């Protein structure tokens, strides 16, 4: 009988032959220091927070990177050999960075979690005199994460996540309100004093039961706190997108499985829209990190989408929101207590947390670490009247989705289902559902961490970008744990078809060796930036990838293609799906 590796190799060969139309071609990668020694020598490390987000200056071909406690200015005018030309220390962790007009804005967390964060605004870096001048220091809310400019550069919306933390005395949980700061300038001169409005979620406290019924999550109600936490304290804004006319801002509430809609005219949150749940009864996922292989199966469980990144785009006058459904759960600690909302399936059985209404078959699955025993489930959702778990909810959609916008409603029109995980299984099986954060980077390789995140959130879809090349509308999807980037092409009706998948970097050497050889790849691609031809440093359409665990900025070119056969991408998707079915069937046969 042929070995599974041999058969898998044949399948991968065919996958390459029918690979997608639009693909990525590496141009250059630069590693960003996570810090500097006393003599100003740069230091590099894996998962050192060196860079989280980036902004691109298309006129001067500069990239501004924010991470750790630094802003780095990187010159990409020679795209094949980018160099760092300036670094600026920030007074806290720099979370996001955006550029508009003649200014760069950065969100910075306060080192004291009791204090609000800030938005720093700089004039663009001046190569002539090596100046990068700060012109504003604006106080915003707790833990500012993303910021986004309007097109005219006169307004900035800031998502203040307001994450909970342990009190100074260590005996309580402090949970600040999540909020949005809306900064408005009277002119394009951002050095002038702005008007600042605050949009919170307090008016929704009285509607918490209604919203929870629509799968807006309110997971922490003060279980180990000295007082109950409100619904609004649980809201954690993270990512922002604007409608075409910028009258609305759409804000991802990742932990809450929802999107908030902000009325820009009144600077207030108009509505919170729950994103629903995903059934895995007719889809497949690998649910275990202890089953010694790739085992994609269907299960009688659900999951919350819980998007991190969201983007807005328009096709033929119809507006859409695309979401990268990473997933997230919450854990809080005091000196005396620990509360976590998730538990493995086997613990649900051992701790008698399951409803009598749950079938014995499902309980058997949960009590088996090769099946559902290792998968993480919510202990606060899907409860019966006795507080026992009746419906099983996992975290994250392991997918990306598209929602059509209709006034204050969002209607899902597409979800990638199990395609992200299946494409990794087909194309990069050696690092399938692997981890990017080794316990011992000098000993472990990416291949050693194979399958280690199957019990968590699988590939963890993280980042998105929209781009257009010669009339072809494309969506780029960055996947954290698989460190891969996928390209989809949108039809005139807005339906996506898979094009290609790419993972950079080595897999069979230790993480430390890969860092030394500058061959880590895009570990956790946190931010994707599409750069059109007329703005690109290469003259061709490019994708700028910011990866936080590898601490890298990578530039990819997207070569032009002539897709003369409109059915080719449909055929490609059909062939790939057939390969997935064949692979699943062979895997089952070989394990009998």
Secondary structure, 3 states (H helix, E strand, C coil): CCCHHHHHHHHHHHHHHCCCCCCCEEEEEEECCCEECCCCCEECCCCCCCCCEEEEECCCCEEEEEECCEEEEEECCCCCCCEEEEEEECCCCEEEEEEECCEEEEEECCCCCCCCCEEEEEECCECCCCECCEEEEEECCCCEEEEEECCCCCEEEEEECCCCEECCCCCCEECCCCEEEEEECCCCCCCCCCEEEEECCHHHHHHHHHHHCCCCCCCCCCCCCCCCCCHHHHCCEEEEEECCCCCEEEEEECCCCEEEEEECCCCEEEEEEECCEEECCCCCECCCCCCCCCCCECCCCEEECCCCCEEEEEECCEEEEEEEECCCCCEEECCCCEEECEEEHHHHHHCCCECCCCCHHHHHHHCCCCCCCCCEEECCCCECCCCCECCCEEECCCEEEEEEEECCEEEEEEECCCHHHHHHHHHCHHHCCCCCCCCCCCCCECHHHCCCCCCCCCCCEEEEEEEEECCEEEEEEEECCCCEEEEEEECCCCCEEEEEEEECCCCCCEHHHHHHCCCCCCCCEEEEEEECHHHCCCCCCEEEEEECCCCEEEEEECCCCCCCCCCHHHHHHHHHHHHHHHHHHHHHHHCC
